[in-house]
């Protein structure tokens, strides 16, 4: 048994142990790990973590808490989160009231995640319940910006069949969406005559990633790769039931045959207007 070096962590973190171990039955095999479908990161005290939840530590590391020891070492003020997998054994003691993030359901559906319109009006995507959605991160000063035209054509082409494009401006890639909400709205209206809904500017990667993209980025693309958005204009197809059914990387044109096929395969049987 080899013990790895201890890493420095934030003040509320006491210690962490990572130990390589012989292969053992996986937590998924034991039914411990919970499914991550339609989930997002939620801030909770460490004492609120439940066995099987995916946890983002104060240090930024992510683990699956296959076991939760509380109290820890006989102290009610301490909690230990333990990951017990075929590849390693990890134990992280924390103050019981330390704020960490766990993956939890977004009220059962992507469409229940809170969002704000480009005009800063609080709402949710529930106004699109029952529709098929194409959700995309937008930018007005990108080489891919002409994709706006194809996105608008898709929106017009399939709107009466229960489909909508939803756009989220993002300035994370080369600073290519620097505008204010008013400037973005003006650009969309005058340059591409956009009629599909555009929401408030949001991060799609990193610690401040919008909860909508926490859910979307858990879905793989055609090559089986999930994780971070690569660049502006990454496209996610969401079924009328709220499931992410397809993901297309930025370079794929919105009117490419594979995108059209994915849209037509997921259109609702009874359009929701």
Secondary structure, 3 states (H helix, E strand, C coil): CCECCCCCCCCCEEEEEEECCCCCCCCCCCCCCCCCCCEEEEEEEHHHCCCCEEEECCCCCEEEECEEECCECCECCEEEEEEECCCCEEEEEEECCCEEEEEEECCCCHHHCEEEECCCCEEEHHHHCCCEEEEEEECCCCCCCCHHHHHHHHHHHHHHHCEEEEEEECCCCCCCCCCCHHHHHHHHHHHHCCCCEEECCCECCCCCECHHHHHHCCCCCCCCCCCCCCCCCCEEEECCCCCEEEEECCCCCCCCHHHHHHHHHHCCCCCCC
